[in-house]
């Protein structure tokens, strides 16, 4: 078998919002790989630049005219070398010239082609299958913020995590049941609710943050009783979207409240205590390492997760580790560009006791690669929605991986 790259192609396709993005094909002598890049609405300031000036069409041109000539003839299983070449071609720290999404699609398509050349699934090729574990699915079931429209909740995501499930398929079923029950519960709470959804398939009702938490608590309790295992709650505050740097307050427009940093920390702690939250993402703005440290030291039995804070970046994570800011990290490969960079950040997190959460973006494609990444990286949580074709693609792929693992299939160890 040969992993020699023979051809690279790129094209413009659409993501789940109907916006253009890039897809890359890599052909080796004995294999084929394809990857497409997602995009986020709530993005960290320190993320890689998604596309070069000129947008997706310019990114496609750069793949065909600049990147392809440099990697054709190389071996697809030389991942680090190819990812280093992508950095060298770009020449900036944040992929300003070729785009982080461009690097993402090329890097992942190369890995996909190498796996296919060896006749392996991507998770097997990247991480082996002997010690593979399946992540718990973290699902967004009520949405607001930048993922919804009108007078939705200020908090961006209300999440469920079926921590008591003994199989991935049972965990997926639990999340789907909670989502279905919420339609009835939200309809009873909000007479104007017509079943509207946000970008990730989460319900988008016209209710307060507290009412959303009460509705979710009721649904979780009902499903926990039905399924016979515990389903816990979480939130993604997306606090950078609420932060007013001039007034130095978090502005909750829907609830008509402003909170300074101290009040924000106390508010989040009160929610953790009242609703037994297991997960809180981006509770403070993207540069508040000190606030994250204070909250992490005071919150017990809850993951304090940085997304905009860390943006899958080794340097930002190193700062967080040194300050003890947070205890979990969102892993989004397109925030940093390449598979090698993603791997290094994840390993650094694990070596220092941070829980890696492999995550989708709100603007997704039907590609299922992050399901394989979660297993290969031994990430105990995957955040990839509950419903919607582009979300279901990842969940169904993990069900297939669970079946492929057979007797070796086991759920990840999740320490909180």
C-alpha positions in Angstrom: 0.0 0.0 0.0 1.1 3.5 -0.6 0.1 6.8 1.0 1.8 9.0 -1.6 -0.4 12.0 -2.4 -1.2 12.1 -6.1 -3.8 14.8 -6.3 -5.5 17.5 -4.2 -8.8 19.2 -5.1 -10.8 21.9 -3.4 -14.2 23.3 -3.9 -16.8 25.7 -2.3 -19.7 24.0 -0.6 -22.4 25.2 1.9 -22.5 24.7 5.7 -25.6 24.2 7.8 -26.4 28.0 7.8 -26.3 28.0 4.0 -23.0 30.0 4.1 -20.1 29.0 1.9 -17.2 27.0 3.2 -14.3 24.9 1.8 -14.1 21.2 1.1 -10.8 19.5 0.2 -10.2 16.0 -1.4 -6.9 14.3 -1.2 -6.1 11.3 -3.4 -3.2 8.9 -2.6 -2.2 5.9 -4.6 -4.2 3.6 -2.4 -6.7 5.9 -0.7 -9.0 8.9 -0.7 -9.8 11.5 2.0 -12.3 14.4 2.2 -12.8 17.1 4.8 -14.9 20.2 5.0 -14.5 23.1 7.4 -17.2 24.3 9.9 -17.6 27.9 11.2 -18.8 29.5 14.4 -21.1 32.5 15.1 -19.7 33.0 18.7 -16.0 33.1 18.0 -13.0 33.9 20.2 -10.9 36.9 19.3 -7.7 34.8 19.4 -8.9 32.1 16.9 -7.2 31.5 13.6 -8.5 33.7 10.9 -11.1 31.4 9.1 -10.4 32.5 5.5 -8.0 34.7 3.6 -9.0 38.0 2.2 -11.3 37.2 -0.7 -13.2 34.5 1.3 -13.8 30.9 0.3 -13.1 31.3 -3.4 -9.7 32.7 -2.6 -9.1 29.8 -0.2 -10.0 27.3 -2.9 -7.5 29.1 -5.2 -4.8 28.9 -2.6 -5.3 25.2 -2.2 -5.1 24.5 -5.9 -2.3 26.9 -6.8 -0.1 27.1 -3.7 -0.7 24.2 -1.3 -1.3 21.3 -3.7 2.1 21.7 -5.5 3.9 21.6 -2.2 2.3 18.4 -0.8 1.7 16.3 -4.0 4.3 13.6 -3.9 4.6 13.6 -0.1 3.3 10.7 2.1 -0.1 11.3 3.6 1.0 9.6 6.8 3.7 12.2 7.4 1.1 14.4 9.2 3.4 16.6 11.2 5.5 17.4 8.1 2.5 18.3 6.0 1.0 20.4 8.9 4.4 22.2 9.2 4.3 22.9 5.5 0.9 24.5 5.9 2.3 26.8 8.6 5.3 27.7 6.4 3.2 28.5 3.4 1.0 30.7 5.5 3.8 32.5 7.4 1.7 34.0 10.2 0.7 32.8 13.7 -3.0 32.8 13.0 -3.3 31.5 9.4 -4.1 35.0 8.1 -2.9 34.3 4.6 -4.4 30.9 3.8 -7.1 30.7 6.5 -7.5 28.4 9.4 -10.4 26.7 7.7 -8.3 26.1 4.7 -5.6 24.5 6.9 -8.2 22.5 8.7 -9.7 21.0 5.5 -6.3 20.1 4.0 -4.9 18.7 7.2 -7.9 16.6 8.0 -8.3 15.4 4.4 -4.7 14.2 4.4 -5.3 12.2 7.6 -8.5 10.8 6.2 -6.6 9.7 3.0 -3.8 8.1 5.0 -6.4 6.1 7.1 -8.1 5.0 3.9 -4.8 4.0 2.4 -4.2 1.6 5.3 -7.8 0.3 5.3 -8.5 1.8 8.7 -11.2 4.0 10.2 -9.9 7.4 11.1 -10.0 6.9 14.8 -8.1 3.6 14.5 -5.4 5.3 12.3 -5.0 8.3 14.7 -5.3 6.6 18.0 -5.6 2.9 17.7 -8.6 0.9 18.9 -7.3 -1.2 21.7 -7.7 1.5 24.4 -10.4 3.5 22.7 -13.3 4.9 24.8 -16.5 6.6 23.7 -17.3 10.1 24.8 -20.4 11.3 26.6 -22.5 13.4 24.2 -23.0 17.0 25.5 -26.1 18.3 23.8 -27.6 21.8 23.3 -31.3 21.6 23.8 -32.3 25.2 24.5 -30.5 28.0 22.7 -30.2 31.8 22.7 -27.4 34.3 22.3 -25.8 34.4 18.9 -27.3 31.0 18.0 -30.9 32.2 18.0 -33.0 35.2 17.1 -35.3 37.8 18.7 -36.0 37.7 22.4 -34.3 34.3 23.1 -32.3 33.7 26.3 -29.1 35.7 27.1 -27.3 32.5 28.0 -26.3 31.0 24.7 -26.8 27.2 25.4 -28.6 25.1 27.9 -27.0 21.6 27.7 -27.6 18.0 28.8 -24.9 15.4 29.7 -26.1 11.8 30.3 -23.3 10.9 32.7 -25.0 7.7 34.0 -25.3 6.1 30.6 -23.4 2.8 30.1 -23.4 3.0 26.3 -23.1 5.7 23.8 -26.3 4.6 22.1 -28.2 4.9 25.4 -26.7 8.3 26.0 -27.8 9.6 22.6 -31.3 8.3 23.2 -31.5 10.1 26.5 -30.5 13.5 25.0 -33.0 13.0 22.2 -35.8 12.3 24.7 -34.9 15.4 26.7 -35.1 17.5 23.5 -38.5 16.0 22.6 -39.9 16.6 26.1 -38.8 20.2 26.1 -41.0 21.0 23.2 -44.1 20.2 25.3 -42.7 21.8 28.5 -41.6 25.0 26.7 -45.0 25.2 25.0 -46.7 25.2 28.4 -44.4 27.9 29.6 -44.5 30.2 26.5 -47.8 30.6 24.7 -46.0 32.2 21.7 -43.6 29.2 21.3 -44.1 27.6 17.9 -41.2 25.2 17.9 -38.6 27.6 16.6 -35.0 26.4 16.7 -31.6 28.1 16.6 -28.5 27.2 14.6 -27.8 24.0 16.3 -31.3 22.5 16.5 -31.9 23.7 20.1 -35.3 25.1 20.9 -35.4 29.0 20.9 -38.3 30.0 23.2 -39.1 33.5 24.4 -38.4 32.9 28.1 -35.9 34.0 30.8 -32.7 32.2 31.6 -34.2 31.0 34.9 -37.3 29.6 33.2 -35.1 27.8 30.7 -33.2 26.2 33.5 -36.4 25.2 35.2 -37.7 23.6 32.0 -34.5 21.7 31.4 -34.4 20.5 35.0 -37.9 19.1 34.7 -37.1 17.3 31.4 -33.8 15.9 32.8 -35.5 14.5 35.8 -38.2 12.9 33.8 -35.8 11.2 31.4 -33.4 10.2 34.2 -36.3 8.3 35.8 -37.3 6.7 32.4 -33.8 5.7 31.4 -32.6 4.6 34.8 -29.5 6.7 34.8 -28.5 10.3 35.7 -28.7 13.1 33.2 -27.1 16.3 34.3 -27.4 19.9 33.1 -24.8 22.4 31.9 -24.7 25.9 30.2 -22.6 27.8 27.7 -22.8 31.4 28.8 -20.7 32.7 25.9 -19.9 35.6 28.2 -17.7 37.5 25.7 -20.9 38.2 23.8 -22.4 39.7 27.0 -19.3 41.7 28.1 -19.4 45.5 27.7 -15.7 46.5 28.0 -16.4 50.2 28.4 -18.8 49.7 31.4 -17.0 46.5 32.5 -20.2 44.7 33.1 -22.0 41.7 31.6 -25.2 42.9 30.0 -28.2 40.5 30.2 -30.5 42.3 27.8 -33.3 39.8 27.9 -33.4 39.7 31.7 -32.7 43.5 32.0 -29.7 43.0 34.3 -26.1 44.1 34.4 -23.5 42.3 36.5 -19.9 43.3 37.2 -17.2 40.5 37.4 -17.8 39.7 41.1 -21.6 39.6 40.6 -21.1 37.4 37.5 -19.0 34.9 39.4 -21.6 34.8 42.3 -24.4 34.4 39.7 -22.7 31.4 38.1 -22.0 29.8 41.4 -25.6 30.2 42.4 -26.7 28.4 39.2 -24.2 25.6 39.8 -25.6 25.1 43.3 -29.3 25.5 42.5 -29.3 23.3 39.4 -26.4 20.9 40.3 -24.7 21.9 37.0 -22.0 19.6 35.9 -20.6 21.9 33.1 -20.3 25.7 32.6 -18.6 27.0 29.5 -17.2 30.5 29.0 -18.8 31.9 32.2 -16.5 35.0 31.9 -15.1 36.9 29.0 -12.2 35.6 26.8 -9.3 37.4 28.6 -10.4 37.1 32.2 -8.0 34.4 33.4 -8.2 35.8 36.9 -12.0 35.5 37.0 -11.8 31.9 35.7 -9.3 31.1 38.4 -11.6 32.4 41.1 -14.6 30.7 39.8 -12.8 27.4 39.4 -11.5 27.5 43.0 -15.0 28.1 44.3 -17.0 25.7 42.1 -16.9 22.1 43.2 -18.1 19.1 41.2 -18.5 21.2 38.0 -16.4 21.5 34.9 -15.4 25.2 34.2 -14.6 25.1 30.5 -12.8 27.6 28.4 -13.6 28.0 24.7 -13.0 31.6 23.8 -10.5 31.7 26.7 -8.3 29.0 25.1 -9.3 28.7 21.5 -7.5 25.3 21.3 -4.2 27.3 21.5 -1.2 25.9 23.4 0.1 29.3 24.5 -3.3 30.4 25.9 -3.8 27.0 27.6 -0.3 27.2 29.1 -1.3 30.6 30.7 -4.5 29.1 32.0 -2.7 26.1 33.5 -0.2 28.4 35.2 -3.0 30.5 36.7 -5.3 27.5 37.4 -8.0 29.1 35.2 -10.7 26.5 34.4 -10.4 22.7 34.5 -11.8 21.9 31.0 -11.1 23.0 27.5 -13.1 23.0 24.3 -11.2 21.4 21.4 -12.2 22.9 18.0 -9.7 22.0 15.4 -10.5 24.9 13.1 -9.7 27.4 15.8 -6.0 26.4 15.5 -5.9 25.0 11.9 -4.1 21.7 11.9 -4.5 18.2 13.3 -0.9 18.4 14.8 -1.7 21.6 16.7 -5.0 20.2 17.9 -3.2 17.0 19.1 -0.6 19.0 21.0 -3.2 21.2 22.8 -5.3 18.2 23.8 -2.2 16.3 25.2 -1.2 19.4 27.1 -4.6 19.6 28.6 -4.8 15.9 29.6 -1.3 16.0 31.1 -2.4 18.9 33.4 -5.8 17.5 34.4 -7.9 19.6 32.1 -10.9 17.7 30.5 -10.9 18.0 26.7 -14.3 18.5 25.1 -14.2 17.9 21.4 -16.7 20.3 19.8 -18.6 21.1 16.7 -19.3 24.6 15.5 -22.7 26.2 15.1 -22.2 26.3 11.4 -21.4 22.7 10.6 -21.2 20.4 7.5 -22.4 16.8 7.3 -18.8 15.5 7.8 -18.3 13.3 10.8 -14.6 13.6 11.4 -14.9 15.0 14.9 -16.6 11.8 16.1 -13.3 10.0 15.2 -11.2 12.7 16.7 -13.0 12.4 20.0 -12.4 8.7 20.2 -8.8 9.0 18.9 -8.0 11.7 21.5 -9.7 9.8 24.3 -11.8 12.9 25.0 -14.5 12.0 27.6 -17.0 14.5 26.2 -18.1 15.4 22.6 -20.2 18.5 22.2 -22.1 18.0 18.9 -25.8 18.8 19.3 -28.8 16.5 19.6 -30.8 16.9 16.4 -30.3 18.2 12.8 -28.7 16.3 10.0 -25.2 17.8 10.5 -25.4 17.0 14.2 -26.9 13.5 13.8 -24.1 12.7 11.3 -21.5 12.8 14.2 -23.8 11.0 16.7 -24.6 8.2 14.3 -21.0 7.8 13.4 -20.2 7.3 17.1 -22.9 4.6 17.3 -21.2 2.9 14.4 -17.8 3.1 16.1 -19.4 1.7 19.3 -20.6 -1.3 17.2 -17.2 -1.7 15.5 -15.5 -1.8 18.9 -17.8 -4.5 20.0 -16.8 -6.1 23.3 -14.0 -3.5 23.6 -16.5 -0.6 23.6 -16.7 1.3 26.9 -17.7 4.8 27.9 -14.9 7.2 28.9 -13.9 7.9 32.4 -15.2 11.4 33.3 -13.6 13.0 36.4 -15.3 16.2 37.6 
